[in-house]
Amino acid sequence: MSDTYPIAPHGGTLVDLISSGSEREQLLSEAPSLPKVVVSERELSDLEMLAVGALSPLTGFQGEKDYHSVLETIHLENGLPWSIPVTLSLADGDLKRIGGADSIALQASPQEPPLAVLRVTGVFTRDRQKEAASVFRTEDLEHPGVAALRAAGDHCVAGELRVLELPRHDDFIEYRLTPRQTRAEFESRGWRTIVGFQTRNPIHRAHEYIQKCALEIVDGLLVHPLVGATKGDDVPADVRMRCYEALFESYYPKDRAMVSVFPAAMRYAGPREAIWHAICRKNYGCTHFIVGRDHAGVGTYYGTYDAQQIFQELEPGELGIQPLMFEHSFWCNRC
């Protein structure tokens, strides 16, 4: 199986940051003596996605130059499209503890062994005002993404990541496919064109309609529900998964559709997140990506089609995955 089947990953290389063999043994012996940083739930999701290549071509948490480039231009410093910074926060206590360390160990909790080692390349001060305005288009603390940003540390640490273990999960085990695994599944099914569908809600009839419209022009459908952190009033992931299973059992063509979970945390960044979601699905092997009404939106912070219009800010073909735009869809009992 080629990592470029059926579409090349973003930047051309499918990243794999999980250590093995002698490297892993060396990291296991080194990590206990390194300064420790406990990673937040949201940034643990980013660590997992970095590890398995969902955020290719990133090989670690971003530094200051990429951070500002993404906020200002929707591109990495090297010119590759990228819409949301992927950073690792440091509280003041963390900053003092790591000092000028060249490497730090990352933990899910103080009681657990390290998950990864970060080879530090820099520490910088987060510009919350600029980040909120660029990513979320608002500084309103009622916005859940802005609230999460305000709760994060004042500083960010950048560096290359080497992963010992993925964060532990006891749910959706059979659905937690990595980009390499979804690509292998697409190849085994003979799909050359695949449309990805992002969701954090149960699928309703309008969703079903646009998915089946998309299936008229592609070989397969990947329903890819987000199961990382969401806001408190969103439908819980376990409830949603039971809904998806019911649909796949009775309503979807089994030879042309599959479901796998997306471990990301929700940003609620509307237009910026639509691009970010598309890039991630490209890494999972999708050639097309559905962008519907108010993608990744919350409240009234974004216009109905802002998440579609932002794709026009990129050069044609620059993103490397084809967005499929859909307007409002309604169920009609008479029809």
N, C-alpha and C positions, 0 to 999 in steps of 0.2 A: 504494500500500500504506500503510495506517495503522499507526502504531506501537502502536495500542491493539488491533490484531487479533492473536489472537482474545480476548485478555485484556489489560487495562491493566497496564503495568509497575508495579512496587512504587513507591508514592508518586505514580504518575500520569504520570511523564515518563520516556521512555527516553533515558538520558544518552548523549552522544557527545562525548568529550573530545579527539578527534583534530583537531589544528589543520590549517587549509588556507589557501590564498590568501595575502593580505597578512599575516595574523596569523602564519602559519607562517614567512614570510620574516623577519618581525621577531624571532620566537623564535630562528631559526637564527643571526641576527646577534648576538643577546643572549647565548645560552647559553654560548659559549666563554669569556666573561669572568666567568661566575658561579662561586661556590664549588661544587665537585663532591662528590656523594655516590654511592658505589657501592652499588647495591641488591642484597640477597641474592636467591638463587634463589626462595625462597618469596614474598618481597615483590614480585619481578618478576611473578609470577603475578597477584598482587593488582593491580599497576599495569596489566597487560593487561586484566583484567576490569573495572577502573574505566574504562579508556579506551573499551571497546566497549559499556558499559552493562550488563554482567552484574551489577554491584553497584548499579544504580539504586536509590534516587535519589542515592547518594553521588557527589560531584563532586571528591573528593580524599581524602587520608588524614585520618582522624578526629582531632578535637581532644580535649582533656581532659574536657570536659563530656559529650560523647557517649561517650567511653571508659568513664567511670564509670557513666553511665546504662545502657549496654548490660550491663555486668557486674552491676549491681544489679537491673535491672528487665526485661531482655530487650527493651528498647525504646530507640530514640534519644531524645534530649532532647525532640524535638517530638512524642513519643508513638507514632511508627511502629514496629512490631515489627522488632527486629534482635537477633541472638543472639551474634555473634562480632565483637569489635573488628577494624577494618581499619586498621592503624597502620604507620608507617614508622619503623624503628628507627635510632637514631644511636649509634655507638660514641663513646667519650670523645674520640677523635681527630677524628671528624666534628663533634662539638659545638664543639670549639675552633676548627676550621677555618671553620665557617659563621658563627660569632660571632652578630652581630645582623642577618644578611643578610635582606633582604625576599624574595629569590628564590634558589633553588638549582637546579642542574642535576643530573638523575639519570642514572646510567650503569649498564650491565650489567657493565662492567669498566673499569679505568683506561685501557685501550688503545682503547676504542670511543667514538664520538661520543655526545653526550647523547641519551637517548630522550625526555626530558620536562623541563619546567620546573615547579617547584612554587613557587607564591606563598605564602610562609610566613605562617601566621596564629598560630603558637604552638609552643612546645617545652615538653614536660612529662616528668616522671619516671614511668616505668612502675612499677606496683605488682604485682610478679611474684607475690607470695603471693595477693593478691586475684584476679588474673587466672587463675592456675592453679586455684584453688578454684572460681571461678565457671564458667569455660569447660570445664575438664577434670574437675572434681569430685575432684581429687587433686593433691598436690604431689610425688608419687613421680617421681623422675628416670628411672625405667624406662619411664614413659609417654612415647612419642615426641613427643607434643605439648608436654608439660612440658619435655622435653629441648631441643626447638627454642626454646621460650620462654626457657629459661635461657641459651641460646647467643646470643640476640638482645641488642641494645644496651640500656643502662640507661635511655635517653631515647627519646622519640618526637617527631617533627616533624610538625606538622599543616599542611594548606594545600590550596588549590585547585590542581588538576593540569591542565596543558595538554601534550598528547602530540605529539611530533614523529614518532616511529616506534614501532610495536609491537615487542616483543622478537622477535628473529629465531628462526625455527624452520625446520628442514629435514625435518620428519617430519609425517605425517598432513595434508599441505597441503590436500587436497581435502575433509577432514573438519573443518577449522577454521572453522566458521560462526559469525558473530557473532549476537547476539540479533536484530538487524534482519534478518539473512539467514535465520535459522530461522523467524522470523515470516513472511517473504515466501514461504518454501517451504511452510509450513502453508497459507497462503492460496492458493497455486497448486494445492495438492492438494485444496482445498475442505474441509479439516478445521476444524471449529468447536470440538471438544474434543480435547485432546491430553494424554496421560499421559507424564510424564518418569520415567526410570529411571536412578538414580545407581549407578555400579559402579566398583570398582577391582580387580575379579577377573574371570576368565573366567565366562561365563554357563553355569550348569549347569541341570539339568532342573527343579529347583524354581524357579529364576529364570524359566525359560521358561513354566512353569505360571502363576505369578502375573502375568507380563506378558500372557499370552493371556487370563487372567481379566479383567484390566483392560480389554483390547481389546473385551470384551463390552459395555462401557458407554461407551466413548469412540470417536472417529473414528480416531485415530492414536496411534502409540507412538513416542516419541523415546528411543532408547537413547543415553545421554549419559555415556560413560566419562570419568572423571577422568584426565588425563594430566600433571598437574603433579607436584611432588615427593611421593614416598611413602617409606615405610620400606624398608630394604634388602632385606627378605625377602619383599616383595610381588612378585607376578608382574609382570615388566617390561611397559611399555605396548605395545611393538611386538609382543610375543607375544600379549597380550590382543587387540590390534586384528585380528590374523590370525584369532583365534577368532571375533570378532564378524563379520568378513567372511564366514567359512564359514557361520555361522548365517543371515546375510541372503541368502546365495546359495541356500541349500537348504531353510531351515526357516521363514522368516518371510514373511508376505504382503507383497509388494513395494509394493502400493498403500496399505498401512496401517501401515508401519513404516519408520523411517529411523534412521541413526546419525550422530552428530556428536560431536566431542570437547569436553570441558569443561576449560579450561586451569588450573583451580584447583590449588593445593597442598593435600594432605590434612592436616587438623588432628587427626583421630582424637578428636574431641570428642563423639562419641556424640550425646546428645539435643540439645545446642546446635547441633551441626553439621547435624543432620537439619532443623532449622528454617532454618538458613542455606542449605542445599542447596535447600530448597523455594522460598525467596525468589528465589534465583538462577534456578531453572527457570521461575518465574513471569515473570522478565524475559526469558527466552528464548522465552516465549510459551505455556508449558504451563499448562493449566487444572487438571490433576490431577498428583499426585506420589505415587509408591509409597514407602511406609515399611514396610520388612519387619523381620525379626528382627535385633536388634543393629545397627541402621543406624549406620555410621561408627564402630563400636566397635573396641576392641582389648583383648586380654587379658581380664581379669575385672573391669575397672573399672566397667562398667555392667551393669545388669540387662537381661535379654533384651528387654523391651518398654519400657524407659525412654525410648527415642527416640520411641515412640508416645505415651506418657503426657504428655510435655512439651507436646504440642500442646494439651492440656486446660488449660494455664496461660494460654492466650490466649483472648480473647473469641471466641465463635462468629463466623466470617466475617471476623475481624480480619486474618488473614493474606492473604486474597484468592485463595488457591489451595487446592484440595480435597485433603487427604491421604487416600490409600487405604491402610488398615492391613491387613497380612497376618500371620498367625501362622506357626508352623512348617509347612513343606510337605515331604512325603517322596515318593520314588519307590517304587512298589510293583510288583514284577515279576509278582505274581499278578494284580493288576488289569489 
